[in-house]
Each structure stands twice: as C-alpha cells, then as structure tokens.
Amino acid sequence: MTDQGALFAKQVLWFTTLVSKKETLAGVYKGLRTVAAKDVRTISMSQGQKVSRIVAWTFLDEAERAAWKQKHWSDK
C-alpha cells in the first residue's frame, strides 16, 4: 500500500488507511519511512470498546501542499 502510494506521490495530497490492530502500526510506519513520506499523522477513533486508527501520509512538503491546493481547489 505504501509502495503503491509512492508511485502517485505528487498527484495526491494525502493518502489514508484504516488500521484496526495497534500491532500493525509499526509495520505501516516502517513502510512509510522506507518510501520517504514527508508527513505522517495518526488519528485514533473509538466506538464502544473498539479502537481503530486512521493513518494519513503525504509525500509533499508544506510548500508543495500549498501549491497543490492552489492548483486543484482554487475557484476557476
């Protein structure tokens, strides 16, 4: 999944995946370091006793993200 995202690194602002098992996070983070993700964020969410996480990452730095937003989200 992280390797495939790297193929589209400059075309997508953020990639995300849902991780239900906490033990899986280490492998996801390792993969993201391998493909040189610039920013990685983890959002925890829970419903009852079930805890899941959304891991989001981007290959764009802040300036590239601003340019991407301007190009793709600006009013035309």
N, CA, C and O atoms as a Tripos MOL2 file, in Angstrom:
@<TRIPOS>MOLECULE
protein
  304   303    76     0     0
PROTEIN
NO_CHARGES

@<TRIPOS>ATOM
      1 N           0.8220   -1.1850    0.0000 N.3       1 MET1
      2 CA          0.0000    0.0000    0.0000 C.3       1 MET1
      3 C           0.8690    1.2540    0.0000 C.2       1 MET1
      4 O           0.6430    2.1600   -0.8020 O.2       1 MET1
      5 N           1.8470    1.3170    0.8770 N.am      2 THR2
      6 CA          2.7090    2.4980    0.9060 C.3       2 THR2
      7 C           3.5620    2.5810   -0.3510 C.2       2 THR2
      8 O           3.8110    3.6740   -0.8600 O.2       2 THR2
      9 N           4.0080    1.4450   -0.8520 N.am      3 ASP3
     10 CA          4.7950    1.4340   -2.0920 C.3       3 ASP3
     11 C           3.9680    1.9350   -3.2630 C.2       3 ASP3
     12 O           4.4670    2.6890   -4.0980 O.2       3 ASP3
     13 N           2.7120    1.5230   -3.3350 N.am      4 GLN4
     14 CA          1.8440    1.9640   -4.4190 C.3       4 GLN4
     15 C           1.5850    3.4630   -4.3360 C.2       4 GLN4
     16 O           1.5210    4.1440   -5.3590 O.2       4 GLN4
     17 N           1.4370    3.9740   -3.1160 N.am      5 GLY5
     18 CA          1.2290    5.4070   -2.9440 C.3       5 GLY5
     19 C           2.4020    6.2130   -3.4690 C.2       5 GLY5
     20 O           2.2190    7.2920   -4.0320 O.2       5 GLY5
     21 N           3.6040    5.6930   -3.2870 N.am      6 ALA6
     22 CA          4.8000    6.4030   -3.7550 C.3       6 ALA6
     23 C           4.7820    6.5940   -5.2660 C.2       6 ALA6
     24 O           5.3830    7.5430   -5.7700 O.2       6 ALA6
     25 N           4.1080    5.7130   -5.9960 N.am      7 LEU7
     26 CA          4.0170    5.8500   -7.4550 C.3       7 LEU7
     27 C           3.2200    7.0940   -7.8580 C.2       7 LEU7
     28 O           3.4100    7.6350   -8.9470 O.2       7 LEU7
     29 N           2.3280    7.5400   -6.9710 N.am      8 PHE8
     30 CA          1.4720    8.6970   -7.2570 C.3       8 PHE8
     31 C           1.7700    9.8530   -6.3000 C.2       8 PHE8
     32 O           0.8990   10.6800   -6.0310 O.2       8 PHE8
     33 N           2.9860    9.9050   -5.7960 N.am      9 ALA9
     34 CA          3.3700   10.8100   -4.7120 C.3       9 ALA9
     35 C           2.9980   12.2650   -4.9540 C.2       9 ALA9
     36 O           2.5110   12.9280   -4.0380 O.2       9 ALA9
     37 N           3.2070   12.7700   -6.1320 N.am     10 LYS10
     38 CA          2.9620   14.1860   -6.4090 C.3      10 LYS10
     39 C           1.5620   14.4520   -6.9530 C.2      10 LYS10
     40 O           1.1960   15.6060   -7.1770 O.2      10 LYS10
     41 N           0.7730   13.3990   -7.1670 N.am     11 GLN11
     42 CA         -0.5640   13.5660   -7.7300 C.3      11 GLN11
     43 C          -1.6600   13.6000   -6.6660 C.2      11 GLN11
     44 O          -2.7790   14.0300   -6.9440 O.2      11 GLN11
     45 N          -1.3470   13.1490   -5.4520 N.am     12 VAL12
     46 CA         -2.3440   13.0250   -4.3930 C.3      12 VAL12
     47 C          -1.8750   13.8350   -3.1860 C.2      12 VAL12
     48 O          -0.7070   13.7700   -2.8020 O.2      12 VAL12
     49 N          -2.7940   14.5980   -2.5930 N.am     13 LEU13
     50 CA         -2.4250   15.4270   -1.4460 C.3      13 LEU13
     51 C          -2.1700   14.5640   -0.2100 C.2      13 LEU13
     52 O          -1.0990   14.6620    0.3890 O.2      13 LEU13
     53 N          -3.1140   13.7350    0.1800 N.am     14 TRP14
     54 CA         -2.9740   12.8480    1.3410 C.3      14 TRP14
     55 C          -3.4580   11.4550    0.9770 C.2      14 TRP14
     56 O          -4.4450   11.2950    0.2580 O.2      14 TRP14
     57 N          -2.7590   10.4570    1.4740 N.am     15 PHE15
     58 CA         -3.1740    9.0610    1.3900 C.3      15 PHE15
     59 C          -3.6490    8.6560    2.7810 C.2      15 PHE15
     60 O          -3.1620    9.1900    3.7770 O.2      15 PHE15
     61 N          -4.5920    7.7200    2.8640 N.am     16 THR16
     62 CA         -5.0700    7.2620    4.1670 C.3      16 THR16
     63 C          -5.2960    5.7580    4.1530 C.2      16 THR16
     64 O          -5.5210    5.1450    3.1090 O.2      16 THR16
     65 N          -5.2280    5.1890    5.3480 N.am     17 THR17
     66 CA         -5.5970    3.7930    5.5210 C.3      17 THR17
     67 C          -6.1710    3.6150    6.9250 C.2      17 THR17
     68 O          -5.7840    4.3210    7.8550 O.2      17 THR17
     69 N          -7.0770    2.6860    7.0660 N.am     18 LEU18
     70 CA         -7.6680    2.3610    8.3520 C.3      18 LEU18
     71 C          -6.9040    1.1890    8.9430 C.2      18 LEU18
     72 O          -6.7310    0.1620    8.2880 O.2      18 LEU18
     73 N          -6.4500    1.3390   10.1750 N.am     19 VAL19
     74 CA         -5.6960    0.2860   10.8630 C.3      19 VAL19
     75 C          -6.4610   -0.0770   12.1240 C.2      19 VAL19
     76 O          -6.6500    0.7640   13.0030 O.2      19 VAL19
     77 N          -6.9000   -1.3170   12.2170 N.am     20 SER20
     78 CA         -7.6890   -1.6970   13.3870 C.3      20 SER20
     79 C          -6.8300   -2.2860   14.5040 C.2      20 SER20
     80 O          -7.1690   -2.1420   15.6790 O.2      20 SER20
     81 N          -5.7420   -2.9360   14.1620 N.am     21 LYS21
     82 CA         -4.8910   -3.5440   15.1920 C.3      21 LYS21
     83 C          -3.6910   -2.6530   15.4820 C.2      21 LYS21
     84 O          -2.9390   -2.2920   14.5770 O.2      21 LYS21
     85 N          -3.5220   -2.3050   16.7460 N.am     22 LYS22
     86 CA         -2.4210   -1.4360   17.1470 C.3      22 LYS22
     87 C          -1.0710   -2.0290   16.7470 C.2      22 LYS22
     88 O          -0.1440   -1.2910   16.4120 O.2      22 LYS22
     89 N          -0.9560   -3.3480   16.7820 N.am     23 GLU23
     90 CA          0.3010   -4.0170   16.4510 C.3      23 GLU23
     91 C           0.7050   -3.8030   14.9980 C.2      23 GLU23
     92 O           1.8800   -3.9430   14.6590 O.2      23 GLU23
     93 N          -0.2350   -3.4720   14.1490 N.am     24 THR24
     94 CA          0.0280   -3.2590   12.7290 C.3      24 THR24
     95 C           0.6990   -1.9120   12.4680 C.2      24 THR24
     96 O           1.3590   -1.7330   11.4440 O.2      24 THR24
     97 N           0.5320   -0.9750   13.3850 N.am     25 LEU25
     98 CA          1.0530    0.3810   13.1690 C.3      25 LEU25
     99 C           2.5530    0.4150   12.9050 C.2      25 LEU25
    100 O           3.0080    1.1510   12.0290 O.2      25 LEU25
    101 N           3.3250   -0.3670   13.6480 N.am     26 ALA26
    102 CA          4.7810   -0.3490   13.4700 C.3      26 ALA26
    103 C           5.1710   -0.6790   12.0330 C.2      26 ALA26
    104 O           6.0560   -0.0340   11.4720 O.2      26 ALA26
    105 N           4.5320   -1.6600   11.4400 N.am     27 GLY27
    106 CA          4.8170   -2.0260   10.0570 C.3      27 GLY27
    107 C           4.4320   -0.9330    9.0770 C.2      27 GLY27
    108 O           5.1380   -0.6830    8.1000 O.2      27 GLY27
    109 N           3.3080   -0.2860    9.3430 N.am     28 VAL28
    110 CA          2.8710    0.8230    8.4790 C.3      28 VAL28
    111 C           3.8820    1.9650    8.5590 C.2      28 VAL28
    112 O           4.3010    2.4980    7.5320 O.2      28 VAL28
    113 N           4.2740    2.3400    9.7790 N.am     29 TYR29
    114 CA          5.2510    3.4200    9.9470 C.3      29 TYR29
    115 C           6.5870    3.0670    9.2930 C.2      29 TYR29
    116 O           7.2200    3.9260    8.6790 O.2      29 TYR29
    117 N           7.0130    1.8270    9.4160 N.am     30 LYS30
    118 CA          8.2720    1.4030    8.7960 C.3      30 LYS30
    119 C           8.1910    1.5450    7.2760 C.2      30 LYS30
    120 O           9.1180    2.0450    6.6390 O.2      30 LYS30
    121 N           7.0770    1.1030    6.7100 N.am     31 GLY31
    122 CA          6.8840    1.2380    5.2680 C.3      31 GLY31
    123 C           6.8870    2.6870    4.8200 C.2      31 GLY31
    124 O           7.4210    3.0130    3.7600 O.2      31 GLY31
    125 N           6.2920    3.5590    5.6250 N.am     32 LEU32
    126 CA          6.2520    4.9790    5.2680 C.3      32 LEU32
    127 C           7.6300    5.6290    5.3660 C.2      32 LEU32
    128 O           7.9460    6.5280    4.5870 O.2      32 LEU32
    129 N           8.4500    5.1860    6.3120 N.am     33 ARG33
    130 CA          9.8360    5.6820    6.3670 C.3      33 ARG33
    131 C          10.6110    5.2160    5.1350 C.2      33 ARG33
    132 O          11.4060    5.9690    4.5740 O.2      33 ARG33
    133 N          10.3760    3.9760    4.7190 N.am     34 THR34
    134 CA         11.0730    3.4070    3.5660 C.3      34 THR34
    135 C          10.7800    4.1930    2.2910 C.2      34 THR34
    136 O          11.6760    4.4050    1.4730 O.2      34 THR34
    137 N           9.5430    4.6200    2.1180 N.am     35 VAL35
    138 CA          9.1840    5.3550    0.8990 C.3      35 VAL35
    139 C           9.3140    6.8680    1.0730 C.2      35 VAL35
    140 O           8.9470    7.6310    0.1790 O.2      35 VAL35
    141 N           9.8300    7.2980    2.2150 N.am     36 ALA36
    142 CA         10.1430    8.7020    2.4880 C.3      36 ALA36
    143 C           8.9240    9.6230    2.4780 C.2      36 ALA36
    144 O           8.9340   10.6780    1.8440 O.2      36 ALA36
    145 N           7.8780    9.2090    3.1870 N.am     37 ALA37
    146 CA          6.7260   10.0930    3.3660 C.3      37 ALA37
    147 C           7.1820   11.3290    4.1370 C.2      37 ALA37
    148 O           7.9480   11.2200    5.0940 O.2      37 ALA37
    149 N           6.7140   12.4980    3.7200 N.am     38 LYS38
    150 CA          7.1630   13.7500    4.3420 C.3      38 LYS38
    151 C           6.4330   14.0490    5.6420 C.2      38 LYS38
    152 O           7.0150   14.6370    6.5530 O.2      38 LYS38
    153 N           5.1700   13.6560    5.7440 N.am     39 ASP39
    154 CA          4.3720   13.9170    6.9420 C.3      39 ASP39
    155 C           3.4550   12.7240    7.1650 C.2      39 ASP39
    156 O           2.8040   12.2520    6.2340 O.2      39 ASP39
    157 N           3.4060   12.2420    8.3900 N.am     40 VAL40
    158 CA          2.5570   11.1040    8.7490 C.3      40 VAL40
    159 C           1.7540   11.5010    9.9760 C.2      40 VAL40
    160 O           2.3070   12.0160   10.9480 O.2      40 VAL40
    161 N           0.4610   11.2650    9.9320 N.am     41 ARG41
    162 CA         -0.4080   11.5830   11.0650 C.3      41 ARG41
    163 C          -1.3030   10.3890   11.3650 C.2      41 ARG41
    164 O          -1.7440    9.6790   10.4610 O.2      41 ARG41
    165 N          -1.5590   10.1850   12.6380 N.am     42 THR42
    166 CA         -2.4070    9.0860   13.0760 C.3      42 THR42
    167 C          -3.5600    9.6540   13.8890 C.2      42 THR42
    168 O          -3.3560   10.4280   14.8250 O.2      42 THR42
    169 N          -4.7630    9.2640   13.5240 N.am     43 ILE43
    170 CA         -5.9690    9.7040   14.2180 C.3      43 ILE43
    171 C          -6.6060    8.4760   14.8490 C.2      43 ILE43
    172 O          -6.9480    7.5200   14.1530 O.2      43 ILE43
    173 N          -6.7630    8.5030   16.1590 N.am     44 SER44
    174 CA         -7.4380    7.3960   16.8450 C.3      44 SER44
    175 C          -8.9200    7.6920   16.9100 C.2      44 SER44
    176 O          -9.3350    8.8370   17.0910 O.2      44 SER44
    177 N          -9.7100    6.6490   16.7600 N.am     45 MET45
    178 CA        -11.1570    6.7940   16.8940 C.3      45 MET45
    179 C         -11.6920    5.5410   17.5670 C.2      45 MET45
    180 O         -11.1640    4.4450   17.3740 O.2      45 MET45
    181 N         -12.7230    5.7090   18.3430 N.am     46 SER46
    182 CA        -13.2670    4.5620   19.0600 C.3      46 SER46
    183 C         -14.7790    4.5900   19.0330 C.2      46 SER46
    184 O         -15.4210    5.6380   18.9650 O.2      46 SER46
    185 N         -15.3120    3.3860   19.0910 N.am     47 GLN47
    186 CA        -16.7510    3.2040   19.1980 C.3      47 GLN47
    187 C         -16.9370    2.0710   20.1890 C.2      47 GLN47
    188 O         -16.6420    0.9160   19.8820 O.2      47 GLN47
    189 N         -17.4210    2.3950   21.3620 N.am     48 GLY48
    190 CA        -17.5020    1.3890   22.4090 C.3      48 GLY48
    191 C         -16.1030    0.9920   22.8330 C.2      48 GLY48
    192 O         -15.2780    1.8500   23.1450 O.2      48 GLY48
    193 N         -15.8320   -0.3040   22.8460 N.am     49 GLN49
    194 CA        -14.5080   -0.7800   23.2320 C.3      49 GLN49
    195 C         -13.5670   -0.9470   22.0430 C.2      49 GLN49
    196 O         -12.3790   -1.2110   22.2280 O.2      49 GLN49
    197 N         -14.0810   -0.7980   20.8320 N.am     50 LYS50
    198 CA        -13.2550   -0.9730   19.6380 C.3      50 LYS50
    199 C         -12.5080    0.3230   19.3210 C.2      50 LYS50
    200 O         -13.1170    1.3860   19.2030 O.2      50 LYS50
    201 N         -11.2100    0.2240   19.1870 N.am     51 VAL51
    202 CA        -10.3770    1.3720   18.8250 C.3      51 VAL51
    203 C          -9.7360    1.0930   17.4660 C.2      51 VAL51
    204 O          -9.1220    0.0460   17.2590 O.2      51 VAL51
    205 N          -9.8850    2.0250   16.5620 N.am     52 SER52
    206 CA         -9.2430    1.9470   15.2490 C.3      52 SER52
    207 C          -8.4330    3.2150   15.0510 C.2      52 SER52
    208 O          -8.5800    4.1870   15.7930 O.2      52 SER52
    209 N          -7.5900    3.1900   14.0550 N.am     53 ARG53
    210 CA         -6.7610    4.3410   13.7450 C.3      53 ARG53
    211 C          -6.7990    4.6060   12.2540 C.2      53 ARG53
    212 O          -6.8540    3.6870   11.4360 O.2      53 ARG53
    213 N          -6.7690    5.8720   11.9260 N.am     54 ILE54
    214 CA         -6.5940    6.2770   10.5350 C.3      54 ILE54
    215 C          -5.1770    6.8170   10.4390 C.2      54 ILE54
    216 O          -4.8040    7.7390   11.1660 O.2      54 ILE54
    217 N          -4.3980    6.2470    9.5490 N.am     55 VAL55
    218 CA         -3.0510    6.7490    9.3030 C.3      55 VAL55
    219 C          -3.1050    7.5100    7.9800 C.2      55 VAL55
    220 O          -3.5470    6.9780    6.9620 O.2      55 VAL55
    221 N          -2.6540    8.7500    8.0110 N.am     56 ALA56
    222 CA         -2.6320    9.5960    6.8210 C.3      56 ALA56
    223 C          -1.1960   10.0190    6.5580 C.2      56 ALA56
    224 O          -0.4460   10.2960    7.4940 O.2      56 ALA56
    225 N          -0.8120   10.0690    5.2930 N.am     57 TRP57
    226 CA          0.5490   10.4850    4.9570 C.3      57 TRP57
    227 C           0.5540   11.2140    3.6270 C.2      57 TRP57
    228 O          -0.3300   11.0440    2.7880 O.2      57 TRP57
    229 N           1.5780   12.0300    3.4690 N.am     58 THR58
    230 CA          1.7600   12.7790    2.2380 C.3      58 THR58
    231 C           3.2350   12.7480    1.8510 C.2      58 THR58
    232 O           4.1150   12.6080    2.7010 O.2      58 THR58
    233 N           3.4810   12.8790    0.5760 N.am     59 PHE59
    234 CA          4.8450   12.9440    0.0550 C.3      59 PHE59
    235 C           5.2250   14.3830   -0.2880 C.2      59 PHE59
    236 O           6.2990   14.6360   -0.8340 O.2      59 PHE59
    237 N           4.3370   15.3220    0.0350 N.am     60 LEU60
    238 CA          4.5500   16.7220   -0.2910 C.3      60 LEU60
    239 C           4.9280   17.4960    0.9640 C.2      60 LEU60
    240 O           4.3570   17.2680    2.0310 O.2      60 LEU60
    241 N           5.8950   18.4150    0.8430 N.am     61 ASP61
    242 CA          6.2090   19.2770    1.9810 C.3      61 ASP61
    243 C           5.1610   20.3920    2.0310 C.2      61 ASP61
    244 O           4.2580   20.4300    1.1950 O.2      61 ASP61
    245 N           5.2740   21.2870    2.9930 N.am     62 GLU62
    246 CA          4.2340   22.3110    3.1870 C.3      62 GLU62
    247 C           4.0690   23.2200    1.9770 C.2      62 GLU62
    248 O           2.9450   23.5480    1.5990 O.2      62 GLU62
    249 N           5.1680   23.6260    1.3700 N.am     63 ALA63
    250 CA          5.0810   24.4880    0.1850 C.3      63 ALA63
    251 C           4.4310   23.7480   -0.9770 C.2      63 ALA63
    252 O           3.6100   24.3190   -1.6940 O.2      63 ALA63
    253 N           4.7870   22.4970   -1.1670 N.am     64 GLU64
    254 CA          4.1820   21.6970   -2.2380 C.3      64 GLU64
    255 C           2.6950   21.4600   -1.9760 C.2      64 GLU64
    256 O           1.8970   21.4430   -2.9140 O.2      64 GLU64
    257 N           2.3180   21.2770   -0.7140 N.am     65 ARG65
    258 CA          0.8920   21.0980   -0.3750 C.3      65 ARG65
    259 C           0.1160   22.3750   -0.6930 C.2      65 ARG65
    260 O          -0.9880   22.3110   -1.2340 O.2      65 ARG65
    261 N           0.6860   23.5290   -0.3600 N.am     66 ALA66
    262 CA          0.0210   24.7980   -0.6580 C.3      66 ALA66
    263 C          -0.1650   24.9660   -2.1640 C.2      66 ALA66
    264 O          -1.2310   25.3880   -2.6140 O.2      66 ALA66
    265 N           0.8570   24.6410   -2.9390 N.am     67 ALA67
    266 CA          0.7650   24.7430   -4.4020 C.3      67 ALA67
    267 C          -0.2560   23.7540   -4.9490 C.2      67 ALA67
    268 O          -1.0140   24.0900   -5.8590 O.2      67 ALA67
    269 N          -0.2870   22.5380   -4.4070 N.am     68 TRP68
    270 CA         -1.2530   21.5210   -4.8330 C.3      68 TRP68
    271 C          -2.6720   22.0030   -4.5750 C.2      68 TRP68
    272 O          -3.5420   21.8750   -5.4370 O.2      68 TRP68
    273 N          -2.9060   22.5620   -3.3850 N.am     69 LYS69
    274 CA         -4.2460   23.0780   -3.0480 C.3      69 LYS69
    275 C          -4.6370   24.2060   -3.9900 C.2      69 LYS69
    276 O          -5.7690   24.2580   -4.4710 O.2      69 LYS69
    277 N          -3.6960   25.1100   -4.2520 N.am     70 GLN70
    278 CA         -3.9810   26.2310   -5.1540 C.3      70 GLN70
    279 C          -4.3580   25.7280   -6.5350 C.2      70 GLN70
    280 O          -5.2930   26.2390   -7.1510 O.2      70 GLN70
    281 N          -3.6450   24.7390   -7.0190 N.am     71 LYS71
    282 CA         -3.9010   24.1980   -8.3620 C.3      71 LYS71
    283 C          -5.2140   23.4430   -8.4380 C.2      71 LYS71
    284 O          -5.9650   23.6060   -9.4000 O.2      71 LYS71
    285 N          -5.5050   22.6170   -7.4390 N.am     72 HIS72
    286 CA         -6.6540   21.7210   -7.5240 C.3      72 HIS72
    287 C          -7.9280   22.2450   -6.8650 C.2      72 HIS72
    288 O          -9.0200   21.8070   -7.2280 O.2      72 HIS72
    289 N          -7.8240   23.1590   -5.9170 N.am     73 TRP73
    290 CA         -9.0030   23.6080   -5.1750 C.3      73 TRP73
    291 C          -9.3850   25.0580   -5.4420 C.2      73 TRP73
    292 O         -10.3930   25.5320   -4.9160 O.2      73 TRP73
    293 N          -8.6190   25.7600   -6.2310 N.am     74 SER74
    294 CA         -8.9490   27.1790   -6.4460 C.3      74 SER74
    295 C         -10.1830   27.2980   -7.3450 C.2      74 SER74
    296 O         -10.4400   26.4410   -8.1910 O.2      74 SER74
    297 N         -10.9310   28.3710   -7.1440 N.am     75 ASP75
    298 CA        -12.0880   28.6310   -7.9950 C.3      75 ASP75
    299 C         -11.6150   29.0250   -9.3800 C.2      75 ASP75
    300 O         -10.6630   29.7900   -9.5340 O.2      75 ASP75
    301 N         -12.2780   28.5040  -10.3630 N.am     76 LYS76
    302 CA        -11.8680   28.7910  -11.7480 C.3      76 LYS76
    303 C         -12.9170   29.5920  -12.4330 C.2      76 LYS76
    304 O         -12.7640   29.9370  -13.6040 O.2      76 LYS76
@<TRIPOS>BOND
     1     1     2 1
     2     2     3 1
     3     3     4 2
     4     3     5 am
     5     5     6 1
     6     6     7 1
     7     7     8 2
     8     7     9 am
     9     9    10 1
    10    10    11 1
    11    11    12 2
    12    11    13 am
    13    13    14 1
    14    14    15 1
    15    15    16 2
    16    15    17 am
    17    17    18 1
    18    18    19 1
    19    19    20 2
    20    19    21 am
    21    21    22 1
    22    22    23 1
    23    23    24 2
    24    23    25 am
    25    25    26 1
    26    26    27 1
    27    27    28 2
    28    27    29 am
    29    29    30 1
    30    30    31 1
    31    31    32 2
    32    31    33 am
    33    33    34 1
    34    34    35 1
    35    35    36 2
    36    35    37 am
    37    37    38 1
    38    38    39 1
    39    39    40 2
    40    39    41 am
    41    41    42 1
    42    42    43 1
    43    43    44 2
    44    43    45 am
    45    45    46 1
    46    46    47 1
    47    47    48 2
    48    47    49 am
    49    49    50 1
    50    50    51 1
    51    51    52 2
    52    51    53 am
    53    53    54 1
    54    54    55 1
    55    55    56 2
    56    55    57 am
    57    57    58 1
    58    58    59 1
    59    59    60 2
    60    59    61 am
    61    61    62 1
    62    62    63 1
    63    63    64 2
    64    63    65 am
    65    65    66 1
    66    66    67 1
    67    67    68 2
    68    67    69 am
    69    69    70 1
    70    70    71 1
    71    71    72 2
    72    71    73 am
    73    73    74 1
    74    74    75 1
    75    75    76 2
    76    75    77 am
    77    77    78 1
    78    78    79 1
    79    79    80 2
    80    79    81 am
    81    81    82 1
    82    82    83 1
    83    83    84 2
    84    83    85 am
    85    85    86 1
    86    86    87 1
    87    87    88 2
    88    87    89 am
    89    89    90 1
    90    90    91 1
    91    91    92 2
    92    91    93 am
    93    93    94 1
    94    94    95 1
    95    95    96 2
    96    95    97 am
    97    97    98 1
    98    98    99 1
    99    99   100 2
   100    99   101 am
   101   101   102 1
   102   102   103 1
   103   103   104 2
   104   103   105 am
   105   105   106 1
   106   106   107 1
   107   107   108 2
   108   107   109 am
   109   109   110 1
   110   110   111 1
   111   111   112 2
   112   111   113 am
   113   113   114 1
   114   114   115 1
   115   115   116 2
   116   115   117 am
   117   117   118 1
   118   118   119 1
   119   119   120 2
   120   119   121 am
   121   121   122 1
   122   122   123 1
   123   123   124 2
   124   123   125 am
   125   125   126 1
   126   126   127 1
   127   127   128 2
   128   127   129 am
   129   129   130 1
   130   130   131 1
   131   131   132 2
   132   131   133 am
   133   133   134 1
   134   134   135 1
   135   135   136 2
   136   135   137 am
   137   137   138 1
   138   138   139 1
   139   139   140 2
   140   139   141 am
   141   141   142 1
   142   142   143 1
   143   143   144 2
   144   143   145 am
   145   145   146 1
   146   146   147 1
   147   147   148 2
   148   147   149 am
   149   149   150 1
   150   150   151 1
   151   151   152 2
   152   151   153 am
   153   153   154 1
   154   154   155 1
   155   155   156 2
   156   155   157 am
   157   157   158 1
   158   158   159 1
   159   159   160 2
   160   159   161 am
   161   161   162 1
   162   162   163 1
   163   163   164 2
   164   163   165 am
   165   165   166 1
   166   166   167 1
   167   167   168 2
   168   167   169 am
   169   169   170 1
   170   170   171 1
   171   171   172 2
   172   171   173 am
   173   173   174 1
   174   174   175 1
   175   175   176 2
   176   175   177 am
   177   177   178 1
   178   178   179 1
   179   179   180 2
   180   179   181 am
   181   181   182 1
   182   182   183 1
   183   183   184 2
   184   183   185 am
   185   185   186 1
   186   186   187 1
   187   187   188 2
   188   187   189 am
   189   189   190 1
   190   190   191 1
   191   191   192 2
   192   191   193 am
   193   193   194 1
   194   194   195 1
   195   195   196 2
   196   195   197 am
   197   197   198 1
   198   198   199 1
   199   199   200 2
   200   199   201 am
   201   201   202 1
   202   202   203 1
   203   203   204 2
   204   203   205 am
   205   205   206 1
   206   206   207 1
   207   207   208 2
   208   207   209 am
   209   209   210 1
   210   210   211 1
   211   211   212 2
   212   211   213 am
   213   213   214 1
   214   214   215 1
   215   215   216 2
   216   215   217 am
   217   217   218 1
   218   218   219 1
   219   219   220 2
   220   219   221 am
   221   221   222 1
   222   222   223 1
   223   223   224 2
   224   223   225 am
   225   225   226 1
   226   226   227 1
   227   227   228 2
   228   227   229 am
   229   229   230 1
   230   230   231 1
   231   231   232 2
   232   231   233 am
   233   233   234 1
   234   234   235 1
   235   235   236 2
   236   235   237 am
   237   237   238 1
   238   238   239 1
   239   239   240 2
   240   239   241 am
   241   241   242 1
   242   242   243 1
   243   243   244 2
   244   243   245 am
   245   245   246 1
   246   246   247 1
   247   247   248 2
   248   247   249 am
   249   249   250 1
   250   250   251 1
   251   251   252 2
   252   251   253 am
   253   253   254 1
   254   254   255 1
   255   255   256 2
   256   255   257 am
   257   257   258 1
   258   258   259 1
   259   259   260 2
   260   259   261 am
   261   261   262 1
   262   262   263 1
   263   263   264 2
   264   263   265 am
   265   265   266 1
   266   266   267 1
   267   267   268 2
   268   267   269 am
   269   269   270 1
   270   270   271 1
   271   271   272 2
   272   271   273 am
   273   273   274 1
   274   274   275 1
   275   275   276 2
   276   275   277 am
   277   277   278 1
   278   278   279 1
   279   279   280 2
   280   279   281 am
   281   281   282 1
   282   282   283 1
   283   283   284 2
   284   283   285 am
   285   285   286 1
   286   286   287 1
   287   287   288 2
   288   287   289 am
   289   289   290 1
   290   290   291 1
   291   291   292 2
   292   291   293 am
   293   293   294 1
   294   294   295 1
   295   295   296 2
   296   295   297 am
   297   297   298 1
   298   298   299 1
   299   299   300 2
   300   299   301 am
   301   301   302 1
   302   302   303 1
   303   303   304 2
@<TRIPOS>SUBSTRUCTURE
     1 MET1         2 RESIDUE 1 A MET
     2 THR2         6 RESIDUE 1 A THR
     3 ASP3        10 RESIDUE 1 A ASP
     4 GLN4        14 RESIDUE 1 A GLN
     5 GLY5        18 RESIDUE 1 A GLY
     6 ALA6        22 RESIDUE 1 A ALA
     7 LEU7        26 RESIDUE 1 A LEU
     8 PHE8        30 RESIDUE 1 A PHE
     9 ALA9        34 RESIDUE 1 A ALA
    10 LYS10       38 RESIDUE 1 A LYS
    11 GLN11       42 RESIDUE 1 A GLN
    12 VAL12       46 RESIDUE 1 A VAL
    13 LEU13       50 RESIDUE 1 A LEU
    14 TRP14       54 RESIDUE 1 A TRP
    15 PHE15       58 RESIDUE 1 A PHE
    16 THR16       62 RESIDUE 1 A THR
    17 THR17       66 RESIDUE 1 A THR
    18 LEU18       70 RESIDUE 1 A LEU
    19 VAL19       74 RESIDUE 1 A VAL
    20 SER20       78 RESIDUE 1 A SER
    21 LYS21       82 RESIDUE 1 A LYS
    22 LYS22       86 RESIDUE 1 A LYS
    23 GLU23       90 RESIDUE 1 A GLU
    24 THR24       94 RESIDUE 1 A THR
    25 LEU25       98 RESIDUE 1 A LEU
    26 ALA26      102 RESIDUE 1 A ALA
    27 GLY27      106 RESIDUE 1 A GLY
    28 VAL28      110 RESIDUE 1 A VAL
    29 TYR29      114 RESIDUE 1 A TYR
    30 LYS30      118 RESIDUE 1 A LYS
    31 GLY31      122 RESIDUE 1 A GLY
    32 LEU32      126 RESIDUE 1 A LEU
    33 ARG33      130 RESIDUE 1 A ARG
    34 THR34      134 RESIDUE 1 A THR
    35 VAL35      138 RESIDUE 1 A VAL
    36 ALA36      142 RESIDUE 1 A ALA
    37 ALA37      146 RESIDUE 1 A ALA
    38 LYS38      150 RESIDUE 1 A LYS
    39 ASP39      154 RESIDUE 1 A ASP
    40 VAL40      158 RESIDUE 1 A VAL
    41 ARG41      162 RESIDUE 1 A ARG
    42 THR42      166 RESIDUE 1 A THR
    43 ILE43      170 RESIDUE 1 A ILE
    44 SER44      174 RESIDUE 1 A SER
    45 MET45      178 RESIDUE 1 A MET
    46 SER46      182 RESIDUE 1 A SER
    47 GLN47      186 RESIDUE 1 A GLN
    48 GLY48      190 RESIDUE 1 A GLY
    49 GLN49      194 RESIDUE 1 A GLN
    50 LYS50      198 RESIDUE 1 A LYS
    51 VAL51      202 RESIDUE 1 A VAL
    52 SER52      206 RESIDUE 1 A SER
    53 ARG53      210 RESIDUE 1 A ARG
    54 ILE54      214 RESIDUE 1 A ILE
    55 VAL55      218 RESIDUE 1 A VAL
    56 ALA56      222 RESIDUE 1 A ALA
    57 TRP57      226 RESIDUE 1 A TRP
    58 THR58      230 RESIDUE 1 A THR
    59 PHE59      234 RESIDUE 1 A PHE
    60 LEU60      238 RESIDUE 1 A LEU
    61 ASP61      242 RESIDUE 1 A ASP
    62 GLU62      246 RESIDUE 1 A GLU
    63 ALA63      250 RESIDUE 1 A ALA
    64 GLU64      254 RESIDUE 1 A GLU
    65 ARG65      258 RESIDUE 1 A ARG
    66 ALA66      262 RESIDUE 1 A ALA
    67 ALA67      266 RESIDUE 1 A ALA
    68 TRP68      270 RESIDUE 1 A TRP
    69 LYS69      274 RESIDUE 1 A LYS
    70 GLN70      278 RESIDUE 1 A GLN
    71 LYS71      282 RESIDUE 1 A LYS
    72 HIS72      286 RESIDUE 1 A HIS
    73 TRP73      290 RESIDUE 1 A TRP
    74 SER74      294 RESIDUE 1 A SER
    75 ASP75      298 RESIDUE 1 A ASP
    76 LYS76      302 RESIDUE 1 A LYS
